[in-house]
């Protein structure tokens, strides 16, 4: 029998699982992958995922989190705030205050809370490097607040295996299937499972300068321009999107070979 009976995941596109498509076209993502592995240990295990792409931190903590706690999970993962940091203006102090209030309330439950953070963007993208100072400040204030309230933290700030563009989707903001798989291994390892070496670098690969220029051009026209357009008109990619798993329900288990409980 596994340790956890009910897992609820909350957050934004990272937790929703964007750019990790299933054969039927639906999004999978690292949280689904974690749930599938946990289900292999536990008859009757169920899972909900309330994450919605584009969500800012405050709605995650004031809307998704209370609904998640009403489901009485014994495992909860929380991730958010990068969408706030990407905006021209954000109030990091207010974001941390939101975390403090939300985690204080969650700490009164018997739920194991895992906060999943983010990596350093400047090592893989000059464009995203412009937000790194603000993102670092946010992370440096978030980690002690999370630990103050007894939340566990899976932190990718110093992890270089996510610097490789081959773990990222074409939009350079979301992980691809390989990236989501590696995040799932990191979370499972934190939960006490043996996993493949998710820190191992990928085999060497050196695309030509022409290939890099073509990739940059496709990114600007196919991803950056639409993103800027949404910001200018105040729209979010999550407008009209509902949670993909709004209620706890069984999920198909995966082969227990990749990730054995310690």
N, C-alpha and C positions, 0 to 999 in steps of 0.2 A: 504494500500500500504506500503510495506516495505521500509526501508531507502536505501537499496542497490539494484541496478539493475544489476550490473556486478561484479563478483568476480573472481580474478585470483590468484592462489596459485603457489609459486615457492619454490624450495629447493631440497632436496635429498630424500633418501628413507623414512624418517620420514613423509614428506609431500606427497610423492607418495602413501603412505599407505601400505607399505609392512607388511605382516603377519596379515592383516585384510581382509581375502578373502570374496568375494561375492559368492553366490551359483554357479555362472558360472565360478568361479576360478579367476576372475579378482580382482585386489586390490581395496579396498574401502578407508579406512583411515579417519582420523579426518577431513581433508579438505573437502572431499566429504560429510561427515556427516554434516559439517557446511553448505555447499552449499545446501544440501537437505532441511535443516531446513529453511534457508533464502528463498528458492524458494517457500515455503508454504505461505509466506506473499506477494509475489510479482509476479503478472502475467508478463510474458515476461522476467523473471530473467534468466541470463545465466552465465556460469561458465567455466573456463579453468584451467587446472592443468599442468604446464610445468615441474614439479619436476621429476628428474631422480635419481635413486639409485646410490650411490657411488660418486656423484658429489662433487668436492671440492668447497670452497667458491668463488674463483675468477670466475669460469664459471657461477656460479649461479648469481653473481652480474653483470658480464659483458656480458653475453649471455642471460640468462633467463629474467633478469630484464628489459633490453631495449625492448625485444619482448613483455613482459607483459604490459609495459607502452604504447606501440603502440596500444594495444587493448582497451585503454582508460577505464580501470576499475574504479569503484568508491570505491572498496575494494580490497586490496592486502595484502596477508600474505607472509612473508619471513622468512625462517629458514635455517641455514646452518653453517658450520664451524667445526662440530664434526668430520667429515672425515679427515679434516686437522690435528686436535688435536690428532687423533689416530695414525698418522704417526710418525715415529721416530724423524723426524725434522719438525718443522713448525715455521713460522715467525709471531708471534702474532701481532707485530707492523704493518707488511704489511697487515695482515688481517683487522685490524682496519682501516687502511688507505683506503682499498678497500671499507669498509662499509661507511666511511665518504664521499667519492666521490659519491658512488652510492645513498646514502640517500639524499645528497645535490641535486642531479639531480631529484630524485623522489619527493622531497619536492616542486618543482616548479609546480607540477600538483595538481589537485583537489582530488587526491586519498587518502583515509584513509589507511595508511600503518600500519600494525600490525606485529611486530617482535616477533616470538615465540621462546623462548629459551629452556633450558634443565635443568635437575635435577642433584643432586650430586650423582655421580656414586659409591662412596666408601661406601655409606650406604647399597647398595644392592650387591656389587661385589668387592671382594678383587682384582681380576685381573684388573678391570676397575679403581679401586682406584689409580692405578699407574699414571693415567693421570689427577687426580683431580686438582692438583696444577696448571697445565697449563690451564685446563678448567676454573678454578676459575679466573685466571688472564684474560683470554679471555672474560668471562662474565663481570667482573668488568670494563673492558675498553669499552665493547660493549654498555652496558646500557646507560651511559651518552651520547655517540655519537648518539644513536637512539633518545633519548629524545631531544637532541640539535636540531635535524632536524624535530621535531614534530611527530615522529613515536610513536605509542603506543606499549607497551610491555606486553606480557603474559609470565611471568617468573615462572619456576617451581623449582628454586634452593632450596628453603626451604620447598617444598611441600613433606610431608612424605608419602602421599597415593600412590605415585609411587615407593616406596621402596619394595612393596610386589611383590614377583616373579610371582604371579598369574596374573599380568597385563602385563607380558612380554612374548614374544615368546620363543621358545626353544633355539634360538640363543643368547638370553640375550642382544642383541643389539637393537632389534626392539620391539615395543609394539605389543601386540596381540589385538584382537577385543575389549576386555574390556578396555585395555589401550587407544586405539584410541577413544573409546566412551567417556572416561573421559577427554581426551584432547579437544574433540569437545565441551563438556559441559563448560570447562574452557574458551575457546575462545568465545562461545556464551554468557556466563555470562559477559565477558568483553565487548561484543558488546551491552549489555543491555537486555539480555533475562533471564527470570526465567528458572532455570535448576534444575535437580536433584542434590543432594549433592555429587559432584564429589570428595570432600575432605574426605568423610567418609571412615574409614578403612573397609576392607573386614572382614567377620566373621573369628574368630581365626582358624588357621590351622597349625599343627605341623607335617610335614613329618618326617619319621623315618630317622636315620642316614644312613641306607642302601639305602633308596630311594634317599637321597641327593647324596650319592656316585655314584649311578647309573646315576643320572641326570648329575653329573659332568663329568663322563666318556663319556656319549653320546654327551655332549657339546664339549669336547675336540676333539673327532674324527669326529663328524658330522658338526661342525661349526668353531671351532678355527683353526684346521689344514688347512681346505680349505681357510680360510681367510688369514692365514699366507702365504700359497702358492701363492695366487693372488698377495700379496704384493711383494714377492720375484721376481716374473716375471714381475712386473709392470702392471698388469691387474686390471681392475675395474669391479665390479659387474654390472656397468651400460654400459659397452662397448656394442655397438650395440642396446641399448634400446632407444626407442623414447618416447616422452611424451604421457601419456595415454589420455589426453584431450588437444590437441595442439591448439584448436580454441574455442572461447566462443560458448557455445551451451546450450540449456535448459537441466535441470537435473530434474529427478522425485522428487517431494516434498515428505517429510515425514509427518506423523501425527504431527500437531503442539502441541500436548499435552506435550512432553518432550522438553520444551524450549519455553516459551511464552514471547513475547516482553513486556518489562516493559514500 
